[in-house]
Amino acid sequence: MADRIRNIQNKIKSKIENGDELSSMIAYIPLFGWVIAKFLNKNKDQLSEFHIQQAKEINLTILMIYLFIWFLEHFPLFSWLFGKKGFLYPIAESIWLVSFLSYIGISLYSVYKALNDEVWSYPYREEINHNFKKFLEKLKSNLEK
């Protein structure tokens, strides 16, 4: 058992000394980890760039969900329904809780994959990015008219 632990420790130590995996793992620290990892990634390694981009997307998504729920709970038009004493308050809090737990789970699994030098995308990443880019292009074209 002790040999297995030493092997795991040596594997982690050798990967962290490389630096690329370290910046990939740091990227998944909540909120600002991707910014720190961007500065640590001096080699512009493809693996690190992938994980930094994915961490940025995950962090911005959880931030948008939080702001949306906060808006529903505090904006006067919706607060009577979603506020602390509102009828739909448990639903809003449940959405926030499930989103937060998913965020933690995806971040931890991504750190594990980054440690093993693997590229792993969260589910539906490409479809979400494609649809978001189409939405932004459509919005831009409507604003130019």
Steps between C-alpha positions, in 0.01 A plus 500: 500500500783739584660432159177592323478829692865580419437428132200733499697769683791470257262519204337815637837655585643438153192644332492809719868571436420510126277803560246438226286273712529742791357786297232266365396404852516855637263610224213321675530697825164676539450839337855624436708184457495526122649851520785378721558201272515728197800679655666172605469348154816645347556216252157544339447127530194368312381294798523796735329732253215251462450468875527876555233564236273231640544627856416851385180374337399304809567794733313748283204262475470458876537876543218563250275248675572661836427850366177382337377340823606807698310722255185288539522516879574874533341680206168646622300364209601141576592510870144439616513170312864391536606697812563349842130495583387428145314198379771391253798570727572128553515446126745786448720375784483143368617616158789685663594201718494250212701739282758556772539128574535428127761774477700348785473150354602605149788707638636216714473249216670746265786548748542122508507487119746791484729318744497198267578710187159428352273725299146461630215727403197539721182362343352698209785752503531525122124536446471770766793695356362472146154619603642785706715620208198487268300702753775764524528525121124539468498764773785687333328495162175629657685783676671608178167543319 
